[in-house]
């Protein structure tokens, strides 16, 4: 997984009861865009250091706009 500051981390979840979350990537701490990422979550405005796992993917700002405009 590769990201840059300004991209969005999307967590889809692996179970039906899991809620979807998305957060803005503020900092990339791994080499060449790899995790961990400092993320500000949209639903809580909290910032956490995240190492994404199953059910996670990255969207560019342009992709995020397209997703939320549909």
GIFENKA-V707729 format. One record per backbone hydrogen bond with DSSP energy under -1.0 kcal/mol. CO is the residue of the C=O (numbers start at 1). NH is the residue of the N-H. E is the energy in kcal/mol with one decimal. If there is no record, write none. Layout:
co->CO nh->NH e->E
co->CO nh->NH e->E
//
This chain:
co->4 nh->7 e->-2.4
co->7 nh->25 e->-3.1
co->8 nh->59 e->-2.6
co->9 nh->23 e->-2.0
co->10 nh->57 e->-2.2
co->11 nh->21 e->-2.2
co->15 nh->18 e->-1.4
co->21 nh->11 e->-3.0
co->22 nh->42 e->-2.3
co->23 nh->9 e->-2.9
co->24 nh->40 e->-2.5
co->25 nh->6 e->-3.0
co->27 nh->38 e->-2.4
co->31 nh->34 e->-1.4
co->33 nh->3 e->-1.9
co->34 nh->30 e->-1.5
co->36 nh->29 e->-2.9
co->37 nh->50 e->-3.3
co->38 nh->26 e->-3.2
co->38 nh->27 e->-1.3
co->39 nh->48 e->-2.3
co->40 nh->24 e->-2.3
co->41 nh->45 e->-2.4
co->46 nh->41 e->-2.5
co->48 nh->39 e->-3.0
co->50 nh->37 e->-2.7
co->53 nh->56 e->-1.4
co->55 nh->12 e->-4.2
co->57 nh->10 e->-3.2
co->59 nh->8 e->-3.2
co->60 nh->64 e->-2.4
co->61 nh->65 e->-2.0
co->62 nh->66 e->-2.0
co->63 nh->67 e->-2.3
co->64 nh->68 e->-2.2
co->65 nh->69 e->-1.2
//
